[in-house]
Amino acid sequence: QVQLVESGGGLVQPGGSLRLSCAASGIMFSRSAMGWYRQAPEKQRELVASISAGGSPAYAEFVEGRFTLSRDNAKNTVYLQMNTLKPEDTAVYYCNVNLWGVDYWGQGTQVTVSS
């Protein structure tokens, strides 16, 4: 079955950095576009960044220039490098893959940006 396992979240001060990882199994990873979403308390889940099967990333405006999404097909893993973090980046971050119209999600990893 499809499994997405996120890691790398934590507490960081404003201006700091974190790198999130999402290890995928049960899918043809190299042929799958992948995405990262986030959900802050009392807010809707929103798309942060996505990467095509060919490795082309796209970013939400609010993370453009600060976050970098990459993938390692040999490891079936995507990485979200988050720099210059802001308190408003605080949220649970979820890895996502959509297969034939069905969304699959990881369990999420908490990112807290606070001094």
C-alpha positions, 0 to 999 in steps of 0.5 A: 500500500501507499506509505508516506513518512515525513520527518525533520520537523521541530522547533526553530527560531525565526530566521532559522532553517529546517529540512523535511524529508518524505520517504515514499513506498508502494508507488512508482516514485520516479513517475509520481509528482509529489507535494508538500502541504501545511495546515496551521491551527484553525486554518485550511490545509494549503499547498506549499510546494510540488515537484513533477516527476521530472524534477521541476519544482513549483512554489506557493508565493508565500515560500518562494525564495525561501523553500527549496523542494528536491527529490532523490529517486534512488531513495524514493524521497523528497526533501523540503529545505526551509530557510529564513523561517517565519512564525507564520510558517508554523504548521503541521507539514504533510507530504502528498501524492495524488494517484489517479485522482486519489490523495494520499497523505503522510502522518504530518510533521510539526514545524514550530517557528518561535523565539 
